[in-house]
Amino acid sequence: MKRISFIFPHPVNGPTGGYKVVYEYANRLVADGYTVNIIYSGSLFWKEKSPYYKLTNCVRYIQHILKGYSGRRWFALDKRVKEHLTLSLNYCHVPKSDIYICTSPYTAMYVKDYPTENKYYFIQGYENWGGMTHEELRATYHYPLRKIVVSDWLAKVMQEEGCDYTIIKNGFDFEYFKLSLKIEERERFSIAMMYSNNALKGCEYGLEALEIVKKEYPNTKIKIFGLCERPAMLPHDYEYCQAPDKDTLNRIYNESAIFLATSNSEGWGLTIGEAMICGATVVCTNNNGYIEMAKDGETALVSPIEDAQGLVNNIIKLFEDDNIRQQIAKNGNEFIKGFNWNDSYNKLKATLDIE
């Protein structure tokens, strides 16, 4: 059976959408008998870094070794999946495989030089982060790697660049997330939101919107969840849950009439899909990742990014007309069923030519 390696730029400490998607594929691949490696880099572009960076990077590397770096800390990753923390992503440091799949522009910069033709670039977002310019990012799309994109909008980016690609949209776990409280029976004035201190998530606008709504509708129940500790500025009457487990996250989604999603940029909107599965009506921004699923007036209510008042208007629209809220929730719940992991996985195997 084929040996397949997914290449990440670094480990992560908690739930992260892009890693979650790869881990799901890894579980399915090992269940089918393939050998799967997950490779995390201990450093990137070592020779170009300052002495201070090298020193702090060595400290981080030792911390990862001592404290652990496994994705199993937050995801049910199959024990047969092999995880590696390598000194670098140079070919000599990574486990030898039949297929290599890089997961970011920074890992693509290494994998492009691996001495094999079976190299893929799994593109889950427009990743011009970490100081990378648009020109540098788009240059990675022209590397001798077979491109896989997860959304229609990323497919358009490939088309603009004149690149060949395969589109494999992400699936959702309908065993993990479930609708357990009828849409019609929900507390009408209840909202859930995911919080992150990453500015790209636009949470400041979501919190501003919630504050305005709360003044007009004081009895509104608000549930916030996230990876970090409870933010100090959250009002005392907001429920907050740090790193919720499966049952808690399902409860939050199911007990909420509305799920508020505020990101400025997403490659794919995992949280809005989860909320739709659980029957919450999505109110969100119009970033490219969300609008793969959020069809304004049909499966969600959508407003511009960084527009707190636009979010407020849509929340109030649902508060004032519960029939609209219920219908959009039902539409979203039905629509999201079209994104299932079996289809995504079968397309991935076909693309990798391992059927």
Secondary structure, 3 states (H helix, E strand, C coil): CCEEEEEECCCCCCCCHHHHHHHHHHHHHHHCCCEEEEEEECCCCHHHCCHHHHHHHHHHHHHHHHHCCCHHHCCCCCCCCEEEEECCCCHHHCCCCCEEEECCHHHHHHHCCCCCCCEEEEECCCCCCCCCCHHHHHHHCCCCCEEEECCHHHHHHHHHHCCCEEECCCCECCCCCCCCCCHHHCCCCEEEEEECCCHHHCHHHHHHHHHHHHHHCCCCEEEEEECCCCCCCCCCCCEEEECCCHHHHHHHHHCCCEEEECCCCCCCCHHHHHHHHCCCEEEEECCCCHHHCCCECCCEEEECCCCHHHHHHHHHHHHHCHHHHHHHHHHHHHHHHHCEHHHHHHHHHHHHCCC
